[in-house]
Amino acid sequence: MPLVTALDEAGNIIEADQRRIIRHTVQNGLGADSIFLAGTTGEFNRLTNDQRQQLFKIGIEETRLISAELSDAVLPVEAWVGVTAETKAETLANIEYARDLGSEMAVIAPLTINDLAPGEIVGFFENEIAGIVGTDNPLPISLYDNPDIAAAPDVMKNMPVELVENLRRLPFVVCLKASTTREVLQNYLNAFSGEDGKPAFDIYFGNAPLMFEIDEMRREAGMKAHQVAGVVSGTANLFPREWQQAWQAVLSGDRELSNAYRDAFAEFERLTLSENGQYVTSKMMAGIKQGLFYQGIISSPNVGKGTPSLTPDEAEKLNEGLEKVFEKLRRTVNPQSLSMYA
């Protein structure tokens, strides 16, 4: 689950709030299986590199504490960290820091690093990154593809299949998180399904609503169910158990339950859209934070400088709409599957 970052008015991380977000999303073992810090949902591009590393430390510490508290029947919670920075040097420093802290996964969006040309990416992984992650029990690396954060989208906004193919040959590159269009994601599934004798390569759906089309996409790719590793949803910050249950409903083929969750999530996303004449702006990060603030999980709904924020009227409208979403979920799904709020 890609966590939002709790910020005060000055843009500083509120550590106590960040820890509450983590505990809320884990839901005592009934919510997120892993947390993802300093990703796009976490406004990594609004933070300093020191703040990114601060998030790593908070997240890894808190997941260790939570895992120690859970029963032996519940798998430990993993902490994934977004190590992507503006420069290669900062990115490498983040990988080293994540390794030393014992993160379960480092997530890299190579097309987002400003001083890394597309033709240099494979060499960067083979040489600099390989030298840090190690050879004995190396730090696993997940690739991250998101055209919205590409440094030079006019040159390359998505990772070509051939580039991913070259990188996944490295023993420490273990999966791909793709927050992109259905067409691009389908191309990845077709290429890395494990058919024709090739080993499968796990793919996480970062464009979360596409999860509800997964059966059709798998059939086209010839994939087995387990080869789609999971879904990474920003709104799961607010609905952690619901997204976990929706994923299970999709895997089990429960169309009625899947549709109920899909409709509820879509309704919340509509609440985060801001209309100004003919222009519609998504204020998803602000909407998620406002929802967490309204539910008492965090003490401040502030977003980072440059992230679209809600007006007071939009915040009030979101609060009212969120209550309706909760009420609809209470009517349509098992109440025991609903998230608990502090």
Secondary structure, DSSP 8 states (H G I E B T S, - for coil): -B----B-TTS-B-HHHHHHHHHHHHGGGTS-SEEEESSTTTTGGGS-HHHHHHHHHHHHHHHHHHHHHS-TTS---EEEEE---SSHHHHHHHHHHHHHHT-SEEEE-GGG-TT--GGGHHHHIIIIIHHHH-SSS---EEEEE-GGG-S-TTT-SS--HHHHHHHHTSTTEEEEEE-S-HHHHHHHHHHSSS-TT----EEEESSGGGGGGHHHHHHHHT--GGGEEEE--GGGGT-HHHHHHHHHHHHHT-HHHHHHHHHHHHHHHHHTEEEETTEEEE-HHHHHHHHHHHTTS-S--B--TTS----HHHHHHHHHHHHHHHHHHHHHS-GGGS----
